[in-house]
Amino acid sequence: MNLYSKKQKWKVALLIIALLMVGASLFVSNKIVSAVGEREKERAQQWASAIKKKVELVQLTNNTFTQLRNHEEQKMRLWIEATKEVSKATPLNGFSNYDFPLKIIDQNKDIPVILLDNYQNISGYINLDFDTSDLRVIYPNITSKEIIKHFDDSLLILAKQWEKKNPSFTIEVYEGLFMTYFYNDTKIITSLEQERDSLIDNFNKDLIDNDGLVPVLLVDSKSKKIIGHNISEKVNAENVDEFILQFGKANKPIIIDFNNGEKNILYFDKSQELKQLQYFPYIQFIVIGLFAFIGYLIFSTFRKAEQNKVWAGMAKETAHQLGTPLSSLMAWVQLLALQGIDESITIEMQKDVDRLVKVTDRFSKIGSGAKLDAENIGETVENIISYLRPRISDKVDVFVTVDENAIAKHNASLIEWVVENICKNAVDAMEGEGKLNVEVIKSEDWVYIDIQDNGKGIPQNQLKQIFEPGFSTKSRGWGLGLSLVKRIVKEYHKGNVVVYQSEIGVGTTFRISIPA
């Protein structure tokens, strides 16, 4: 029959369809992942362009207030020179027109200046944002002298801070009298600096605080100095190369050229969501495979349970149907014996009747618990071989070797059925001519029954199928003999039956294993 082979073809066809469905699903998923990855690259490119524009704006602001600061420094120098000239103008030296220097001095309405003498005492100040009245609010209970002292101390501290930022100027007003001028940036420059710092802070905030942005690392192209990043892990000069290598493998870095000799490199990785999404197709494949596997197990279990019920029902029905004619045959054999028929005839007829009784007993045990007795399997095997010898071809030489200590729990009737089925298949494989060796071997944990023939052998592609229901190499076979053999050995005796060895043109050896 080709029932089993057709079923195998359907299985292969369904497997191919399932693989095609999974392949299509993986293709669509990978396409989605690729699209998301491309969008992330576009976002990184747009962000790099925004960085460039922000930095250009910062540079423009820096250039602007640098020029203003230089201009203010020149104004400060001119103002100091004018002050110096005015201080030297006396009737003794004949200088009487100092309107122009005073005019220059009066034009300083925005540069804060603090003047100190040789002894670091406050000699004057202009354009400050605070005075003693502000200190009076802070210290309402102190005297005016103490207020002035606090104010002068504050100006001294402020002068030293200004000197760190802008150069101080010392001039000799009179012989032995020197005055030092300290000045700070005007409110315009301070405002520009604040705007610049705000732009830089916003840039860093956009880089670091933007959770929706992919992991990025911005470094100077020459010094590899870290300009900014939004990586949760600690990034420093020691491990920056590792991140550069990792991000460089993930995506091609973006070079930001500021067209002034400066270049920054933006390295960016795949987002965590994209990394997780990349594993989704494989997770999907595993889930689909697991679902299909569980479904196959469930349906296979139902199918086997249904088959078991059908086999058990057929076996019991067969035993029941054989019961009535067997009883009649037993009566007829006894009647013939009483009528004086040749005794040898009635003896052989009685053997066949007994054989039918045994077969009926076998069928009745299918589907119900079989009683197992601890007996010598060798004797069971010898009994069935003795029955088979006169019923197979004379051209088949049968050899039996048993171990007298091969004791194992088994049901003799069912084991005889197993050995009979395999031996009949062996005789068919030898086409009624050859050698049949049956050997019972005892080991520490198992009793083995090896049945060897020198027939045509079993092809390798059929070794896994011969125990399946419906598989048969015979044109008229139902393919149930070896399937029942496997069921009897595995389910009733907790053993195993395998093709121990097979070679085309040489023969086949079946091994039955029963727990000792």
C-alpha positions in Angstrom: 0.0 0.0 0.0 1.1 3.6 -0.7 -1.1 5.1 2.0 1.9 6.1 4.2 3.9 7.4 1.3 1.0 9.7 0.3 0.7 10.9 3.9 4.4 11.7 3.9 4.0 13.7 0.7 1.2 15.7 2.3 3.4 16.4 5.3 6.2 17.6 3.1 3.8 19.8 1.1 2.4 21.3 4.3 5.9 21.9 5.7 6.9 23.7 2.5 3.8 25.9 2.7 4.6 26.7 6.3 8.2 27.5 5.5 7.0 29.8 2.7 4.6 31.6 5.1 7.4 32.0 7.6 9.8 33.2 4.9 7.3 35.8 3.7 6.7 36.9 7.3 10.5 37.2 7.9 10.9 39.1 4.6 8.2 41.7 5.6 9.6 42.0 9.1 13.1 42.6 7.9 11.8 45.1 5.4 10.1 47.0 8.2 13.3 46.9 10.3 15.3 48.2 7.3 12.8 51.1 6.8 13.0 52.0 10.5 16.8 51.9 10.4 16.8 54.2 7.3 14.6 56.7 9.1 16.9 56.7 12.1 19.8 57.5 9.8 17.8 60.4 8.3 17.1 61.7 11.8 20.7 61.5 12.7 21.6 63.3 9.5 19.1 66.0 10.2 20.3 66.4 13.7 23.9 66.7 12.4 22.8 69.5 10.2 21.1 71.2 13.1 24.4 70.9 15.1 26.3 72.5 12.3 23.9 75.5 12.1 23.9 75.9 15.9 27.7 75.9 16.0 27.9 78.3 13.1 25.5 80.6 15.1 27.7 80.3 18.2 30.8 81.1 16.1 29.1 84.1 14.6 28.1 85.3 18.1 31.7 84.7 19.3 33.1 86.7 16.5 30.7 89.5 17.0 31.3 90.0 20.7 35.1 89.5 20.3 35.0 92.5 17.9 32.9 94.4 20.4 35.3 93.5 23.2 38.3 94.7 21.2 36.4 97.9 20.4 35.6 98.4 24.1 39.3 97.8 25.0 40.3 100.5 22.6 37.7 102.8 24.1 39.0 102.0 27.5 42.5 102.8 26.5 41.4 106.1 25.0 39.3 106.9 28.1 42.4 106.2 30.4 44.6 108.4 28.2 42.1 111.2 28.4 41.9 110.8 32.2 45.6 110.8 32.4 45.9 114.0 30.4 43.2 115.7 32.5 45.0 114.7 35.7 48.2 116.3 34.4 46.5 119.6 33.3 47.5 122.4 35.7 48.2 126.2 35.4 51.9 125.5 36.0 52.4 123.5 32.7 50.3 126.0 30.8 47.6 123.5 29.7 44.2 125.3 30.0 41.9 123.7 27.4 40.9 120.2 28.5 37.4 120.2 27.1 38.2 117.4 24.6 39.7 114.9 27.2 36.7 115.6 29.4 34.4 115.0 26.5 36.0 111.6 26.0 35.7 110.8 29.7 32.0 111.7 29.7 31.3 109.4 26.8 31.9 106.3 28.9 28.4 105.5 29.9 28.5 101.7 29.7 32.0 100.3 30.6 32.1 99.5 34.4 35.4 100.8 35.9 37.0 100.5 39.3 40.0 102.7 40.2 42.5 101.6 42.9 45.5 103.6 44.3 49.0 102.4 45.3 47.6 101.0 48.6 44.7 99.1 47.0 42.2 101.6 48.2 39.1 102.5 46.2 39.7 105.8 44.5 36.7 105.8 42.3 34.2 103.8 40.2 31.7 104.3 37.4 28.9 102.4 35.6 28.3 99.8 38.4 25.0 97.9 38.7 24.9 98.4 42.5 25.8 100.9 45.2 25.7 101.3 49.0 21.9 101.4 49.0 21.8 97.8 47.9 24.0 96.8 50.8 21.7 98.8 53.2 18.9 96.4 52.2 21.0 93.4 53.0 22.5 94.8 56.2 19.8 97.2 57.6 21.3 97.3 61.2 24.9 98.3 60.5 26.4 101.8 60.5 27.2 103.9 57.4 30.9 103.5 58.0 30.5 99.7 58.0 28.3 99.9 54.9 31.1 101.8 53.1 33.6 99.2 54.3 31.5 96.4 52.9 31.1 98.2 49.7 34.8 98.8 49.3 35.6 95.2 50.0 33.1 94.1 47.4 34.7 96.4 44.8 38.2 95.0 45.6 36.9 91.4 45.1 35.1 92.5 41.9 38.3 94.2 40.6 40.3 91.1 41.0 37.7 89.0 39.1 37.6 91.5 36.3 41.4 91.4 36.0 41.2 87.7 35.1 38.9 88.5 32.2 40.2 91.9 30.9 43.7 93.5 31.3 44.1 96.2 33.9 45.9 99.5 33.2 48.2 101.3 35.6 49.2 104.9 35.1 51.2 107.5 37.1 49.0 110.4 37.9 51.5 112.4 39.9 55.0 111.6 40.7 54.9 108.6 43.1 51.1 108.3 42.7 49.9 105.4 40.6 46.4 104.5 39.8 45.2 101.1 38.4 42.1 100.8 36.3 40.0 97.6 36.3 37.1 97.3 33.8 34.5 94.7 32.9 32.5 93.9 29.7 29.5 96.0 29.0 26.0 94.8 29.3 25.9 94.2 25.5 28.9 91.8 25.6 27.5 90.1 28.7 24.2 89.6 27.0 25.8 88.1 23.9 27.8 85.7 26.1 24.6 84.6 27.8 23.0 84.0 24.5 26.0 82.0 23.3 26.0 79.9 26.6 22.3 79.4 26.2 22.8 78.0 22.7 25.5 75.7 23.9 23.4 74.6 26.8 20.4 74.0 24.6 22.6 72.0 22.2 23.9 69.8 25.1 20.4 69.5 26.5 19.0 68.4 23.1 21.8 65.9 22.8 21.7 64.4 26.3 18.1 64.8 27.3 16.4 63.7 24.1 15.3 60.1 24.9 13.9 59.7 21.4 17.2 60.2 19.7 19.4 57.3 18.8 22.6 56.9 20.8 25.1 59.5 19.5 28.7 60.4 20.2 30.1 63.7 18.9 33.9 64.0 18.9 36.5 66.4 17.4 38.0 64.9 14.3 41.6 65.7 15.2 41.9 65.4 19.0 39.1 62.8 19.5 37.9 65.0 22.3 34.4 64.2 23.4 32.1 67.2 22.6 28.9 65.6 23.6 26.9 62.3 23.8 23.7 60.9 25.1 25.0 57.4 26.1 23.8 56.2 29.4 27.2 54.5 30.1 30.2 56.4 31.3 32.2 57.7 28.3 35.8 59.0 28.8 39.1 59.3 27.0 39.9 55.7 27.9 36.9 53.9 26.4 35.9 56.4 23.7 37.7 54.3 21.1 35.5 51.3 22.0 32.3 53.3 21.4 33.7 54.7 18.2 34.4 51.2 16.9 31.0 49.9 18.0 29.1 52.8 16.5 31.2 52.8 13.4 30.2 49.2 12.7 26.5 50.0 13.3 26.3 53.0 11.0 28.6 55.1 8.8 29.7 58.2 10.8 28.6 61.7 9.7 31.3 64.3 9.2 30.3 67.9 10.2 32.5 70.4 8.4 32.3 74.0 9.7 34.3 75.3 6.7 36.9 76.9 8.9 39.3 74.1 9.4 37.2 72.5 12.1 35.6 69.1 11.6 33.5 67.1 14.1 32.5 63.5 13.6 29.1 62.2 14.6 29.0 58.5 15.5 25.6 57.0 16.1 24.3 53.6 17.0 21.0 51.8 16.4 18.3 52.7 18.9 17.3 50.2 21.6 13.9 49.8 19.9 15.5 49.0 16.6 17.8 46.5 18.1 14.8 44.8 19.8 12.9 45.0 16.5 15.7 43.2 14.7 15.1 40.1 16.9 11.4 40.2 16.3 11.4 38.1 13.1 13.4 35.3 14.8 11.1 35.5 17.9 8.2 35.3 15.5 9.7 32.3 13.7 10.2 30.5 17.1 6.7 31.3 18.2 5.2 30.1 14.9 7.4 27.0 15.0 6.5 26.3 18.7 2.8 26.8 17.9 3.0 24.4 14.9 5.0 21.9 17.0 2.4 21.9 19.8 -0.4 21.7 17.3 1.3 18.7 15.6 1.8 17.0 19.0 -1.8 17.5 19.9 -3.2 16.3 16.7 -0.7 13.4 16.6 -1.8 12.4 20.1 -5.5 12.5 19.1 -4.7 10.5 15.9 -2.8 7.9 17.8 -5.5 7.6 20.4 -8.1 7.2 17.7 -5.9 4.6 16.0 -5.5 2.7 19.3 -9.2 2.6 19.8 -9.8 1.4 16.3 -7.1 -1.4 16.6 -8.3 -2.4 20.0 -11.9 -2.5 18.8 -11.0 -4.5 15.7 -8.9 -6.9 17.7 -11.6 -7.6 20.3 -14.2 -7.9 17.6 -11.9 -10.4 15.7 -11.4 -12.4 18.9 -15.2 -12.4 19.5 -16.0 -13.5 15.9 -13.4 -16.4 16.1 -14.8 -17.6 19.4 -17.9 -19.4 18.0 -16.3 -21.3 15.1 -13.4 -22.3 17.4 -15.8 -23.9 19.8 -17.4 -25.8 17.0 -14.0 -26.9 15.6 -12.9 -28.2 18.9 -16.1 -30.3 19.1 -15.7 -31.6 15.6 -12.1 -32.7 16.3 -13.2 -34.6 19.4 -16.0 -36.2 17.4 -13.6 -37.3 14.7 -11.3 -38.8 17.3 -14.2 -40.8 18.7 -15.0 -42.2 15.2 -11.6 -43.8 14.9 -10.1 -41.4 12.3 -6.3 -41.7 11.9 -4.8 -40.3 15.1 -2.1 -38.4 13.3 -4.8 -36.4 11.5 -6.7 -35.5 14.6 -3.5 -34.5 16.4 -2.5 -32.1 13.7 -6.0 -30.7 13.5 -5.9 -30.2 17.3 -2.6 -28.3 17.0 -4.2 -25.9 14.4 -7.2 -25.5 16.7 -4.9 -24.7 19.6 -3.1 -22.3 17.4 -6.3 -20.5 16.6 -7.2 -20.4 20.3 -3.8 -18.7 20.9 -4.3 -16.2 18.1 -7.8 -15.4 19.5 -6.2 -14.9 22.9 -3.6 -12.5 21.4 -6.3 -10.4 19.8 -8.3 -10.3 23.0 -5.3 -8.9 24.9 -5.0 -5.9 22.4 -6.4 -2.8 24.1 -6.4 -4.4 27.6 -3.7 -4.9 30.2 -1.7 -8.1 29.5 -0.4 -10.1 32.4 3.4 -10.3 32.5 5.1 -13.4 34.1 8.8 -13.7 35.1 9.7 -16.6 32.9 12.5 -17.7 30.6 12.0 -15.9 27.3 14.2 -18.6 25.6 11.5 -21.2 26.2 8.9 -18.8 24.7 11.0 -18.3 21.6 11.6 -22.1 21.3 7.9 -22.8 21.5 7.0 -20.5 18.7 9.9 -21.6 16.5 8.8 -25.3 17.0 5.4 -24.3 15.7 6.8 -22.4 12.7 9.4 -25.0 11.6 6.9 -27.4 9.8 4.9 -24.4 8.4 7.7 -22.6 6.5 9.7 -23.6 3.5 12.0 -26.7 3.8 14.6 -24.6 2.1 14.9 -22.3 5.0 17.4 -23.4 7.7 16.3 -22.3 11.2 18.9 -22.0 14.0 18.0 -21.2 17.6 20.4 -20.3 20.4 19.0 -19.4 23.8 20.4 -18.4 27.2 18.9 -20.5 30.0 19.2 -17.5 32.4 17.2 -15.1 30.1 14.5 -14.5 32.7 12.2 -11.5 32.1 8.7 -10.4 32.8 6.7 -11.0 29.6 3.5 -12.3 28.2 4.4 -15.5 26.4 1.4 -15.3 23.9 2.3 -11.7 22.8 6.0 -12.3 22.6 5.3 -15.4 20.4 3.3 -13.2 18.2 6.1 -10.7 17.9 8.7 -13.3 17.0 6.3 -15.0 14.6 5.6 -11.7 12.7 9.3 -10.9 12.3 10.2 -14.5 11.3 7.5 -14.5 8.7 8.8 -11.2 7.3 12.3 -12.7 7.2 11.1 -15.8 5.3 9.4 -13.5 2.8 12.6 -11.4 2.5 14.5 -14.6 1.7 11.8 -15.6 -0.8 11.5 -19.0 0.9 15.2 -20.0 0.8 18.0 -19.1 3.1 19.1 -19.1 6.8 17.2 -17.8 9.8 19.1 -17.3 13.0 17.2 -16.6 16.3 19.3 -15.9 19.4 18.3 -15.0 22.9 21.0 -13.0 24.8 21.1 -12.1 28.5 22.8 -8.9 29.7 22.8 -7.2 33.1 19.7 -5.1 32.5 18.2 -6.5 29.3 17.2 -9.6 27.4 17.8 -9.4 23.7 16.1 -11.4 20.9 18.1 -11.1 17.7 16.4 -12.4 14.5 18.7 -12.5 11.6 18.1 -13.4 7.9 20.2 -13.4 4.8 17.5 -11.9 2.6 17.5 -8.9 0.3 17.8 -6.3 3.1 16.0 -3.1 3.8 16.9 0.2 2.0 18.1 3.0 4.3 15.3 5.3 3.3 12.8 2.8 4.7 14.3 2.0 8.0 12.4 4.8 9.9 9.1 3.9 8.2 8.8 0.1 8.5 7.2 0.4 12.0 4.7 3.0 10.9 1.1 1.9 10.4 0.2 1.4 6.8 3.8 1.0 5.5 4.3 -2.2 3.5 6.6 -3.4 0.7 4.1 -6.1 -0.3 1.4 -5.5 -2.9 -1.2 -7.1 -0.7 0.1 -6.1 2.7 -1.8 -3.9 5.1 1.4 -2.7 6.9 0.1 -3.5 10.4 2.4 -6.5 11.4 5.5 -4.5 12.5 3.4 -1.7 13.8 1.7 -4.2 16.2 5.1 -5.7 17.0 6.4 -2.2 18.1 3.2 -1.6 20.1 3.4 -4.9 22.0 7.1 -4.5 22.8 7.0 -0.8 23.8 3.6 -0.4 25.4 3.1 -3.7 27.1 6.7 -4.8 27.9 8.4 -1.3 28.2 11.0 -2.5 25.8 12.1 -1.6 22.3 12.4 -3.1 18.8 14.8 -1.8 16.1 16.5 -2.8 12.9 19.8 -3.6 14.5 21.6 -4.1 11.2 20.6 -4.2 7.5 22.6 -4.4 4.2 21.1 -4.7 0.8 21.8 -8.2 -0.6 23.3 -9.4 2.7 20.4 -9.5 5.1 18.7 -7.9 8.1 18.9 -8.3 11.9 16.0 -7.2 14.1 16.7 -6.8 17.8 13.9 -7.0 20.5 14.9 -5.6 23.9 13.0 -6.6 27.0 13.9 -5.4 30.5 15.5 -8.2 32.5 
